[in-house]
Amino acid sequence: MGGEPLRATLVGRPGVGGDRTHALWGTHRGEPAPLTAREAKGLLRWSAAYPDAPDDALDPERPPTATLTAPDGRRWPWEDPGLPGALRADLGRELVPRRAAAGQQDLPSSVLVTVEATRLAVERALGRALDLRRFRTNVHLTLDSAPFAEERWEGARMHFAGGVVLRLAHPCVRCVIPTRDPDTQLKWPELARWLVAQRDNLFGLNAWVQSSGRIALGEAVSVEFDGARAG
């Protein structure tokens, strides 16, 4: 589903507060599995937010229940007994809403970091606007680094001025979901082909929270490599 932009957020052991704590489960090849836009592109027409815990009011260790907004604009609290019926009517599937306070990321307790220079480079190469929402990032940064430099930052630490430290894991291998327009759901296969051919299908960095705290829009950040820090 679509997420919500934040001016500030708390991060902790589970990652960004409230990230992927709610999922819709169905069946895939006869086994229980979370539904994604790979199987149901209409899922992108829905969005989720925490209206009672905006921005950094949300505790990562104790996230509240989310509120979903349907394509027709109607808002559905997560625990509303009518929600499964509304989802079935729109998506044509029997789904079970499932909540897990610790998150349900593909890579558990992780944070996805992306860099503006890289987004712009891909946009220029393809000659078409590249909406960041396609990549479902948690933290997007404007840095004085060259495009794609972050692909070589595995093992480094990212320090935020507010005290948060992220331990950078590995570049993120992308699935096909970024090829779907977040507004129209139309497919853009050239994006996936370009990433595979030119960047080994990488975009962004997976990371873990080493020091918890608050990240705010506009604060300074630096990357530390074996004791040497670059702004």
ChimeraX attribute file (.defattr): number of C-alpha atoms within 10 A of each C-alpha:
attribute: neighborCount
match mode: 1-to-1
recipient: residues
	/A:1	20
	/A:2	18
	/A:3	18
	/A:4	13
	/A:5	12
	/A:6	14
	/A:7	11
	/A:8	16
	/A:9	23
	/A:10	21
	/A:11	28
	/A:12	21
	/A:13	16
	/A:14	24
	/A:15	27
	/A:16	29
	/A:17	25
	/A:18	27
	/A:19	22
	/A:20	21
	/A:21	20
	/A:22	20
	/A:23	20
	/A:24	18
	/A:25	17
	/A:26	17
	/A:27	14
	/A:28	11
	/A:29	6
	/A:30	7
	/A:31	8
	/A:32	11
	/A:33	14
	/A:34	18
	/A:35	19
	/A:36	17
	/A:37	16
	/A:38	14
	/A:39	11
	/A:40	12
	/A:41	20
	/A:42	18
	/A:43	22
	/A:44	21
	/A:45	18
	/A:46	19
	/A:47	18
	/A:48	20
	/A:49	19
	/A:50	19
	/A:51	12
	/A:52	12
	/A:53	15
	/A:54	15
	/A:55	18
	/A:56	19
	/A:57	14
	/A:58	19
	/A:59	17
	/A:60	25
	/A:61	18
	/A:62	11
	/A:63	19
	/A:64	19
	/A:65	20
	/A:66	21
	/A:67	18
	/A:68	21
	/A:69	18
	/A:70	19
	/A:71	14
	/A:72	8
	/A:73	10
	/A:74	9
	/A:75	16
	/A:76	18
	/A:77	16
	/A:78	19
	/A:79	12
	/A:80	10
	/A:81	10
	/A:82	11
	/A:83	19
	/A:84	18
	/A:85	14
	/A:86	14
	/A:87	19
	/A:88	13
	/A:89	11
	/A:90	14
	/A:91	14
	/A:92	12
	/A:93	16
	/A:94	14
	/A:95	20
	/A:96	18
	/A:97	15
	/A:98	13
	/A:99	17
	/A:100	13
	/A:101	18
	/A:102	21
	/A:103	24
	/A:104	19
	/A:105	15
	/A:106	8
	/A:107	12
	/A:108	12
	/A:109	19
	/A:110	26
	/A:111	26
	/A:112	23
	/A:113	22
	/A:114	25
	/A:115	23
	/A:116	18
	/A:117	18
	/A:118	19
	/A:119	20
	/A:120	14
	/A:121	15
	/A:122	22
	/A:123	15
	/A:124	12
	/A:125	9
	/A:126	13
	/A:127	9
	/A:128	10
	/A:129	11
	/A:130	18
	/A:131	12
	/A:132	14
	/A:133	16
	/A:134	16
	/A:135	21
	/A:136	16
	/A:137	17
	/A:138	19
	/A:139	18
	/A:140	15
	/A:141	15
	/A:142	13
	/A:143	15
	/A:144	12
	/A:145	14
	/A:146	12
	/A:147	16
	/A:148	21
	/A:149	11
	/A:150	21
	/A:151	15
	/A:152	11
	/A:153	19
	/A:154	16
	/A:155	15
	/A:156	21
	/A:157	23
	/A:158	22
	/A:159	20
	/A:160	19
	/A:161	14
	/A:162	14
	/A:163	13
	/A:164	19
	/A:165	23
	/A:166	25
	/A:167	22
	/A:168	24
	/A:169	18
	/A:170	18
	/A:171	22
	/A:172	17
	/A:173	15
	/A:174	17
	/A:175	12
	/A:176	15
	/A:177	21
	/A:178	22
	/A:179	20
	/A:180	20
	/A:181	17
	/A:182	24
	/A:183	11
	/A:184	11
	/A:185	16
	/A:186	11
	/A:187	15
	/A:188	14
	/A:189	12
	/A:190	11
	/A:191	19
	/A:192	18
	/A:193	15
	/A:194	15
	/A:195	16
	/A:196	14
	/A:197	9
	/A:198	11
	/A:199	14
	/A:200	12
	/A:201	17
	/A:202	18
	/A:203	23
	/A:204	23
	/A:205	24
	/A:206	22
	/A:207	26
	/A:208	23
	/A:209	22
	/A:210	18
	/A:211	16
	/A:212	19
	/A:213	18
	/A:214	17
	/A:215	24
	/A:216	17
	/A:217	12
	/A:218	11
	/A:219	11
	/A:220	15
	/A:221	19
	/A:222	16
	/A:223	22
	/A:224	16
	/A:225	14
	/A:226	9
	/A:227	9
	/A:228	8
	/A:229	13
	/A:230	12
	/A:231	12
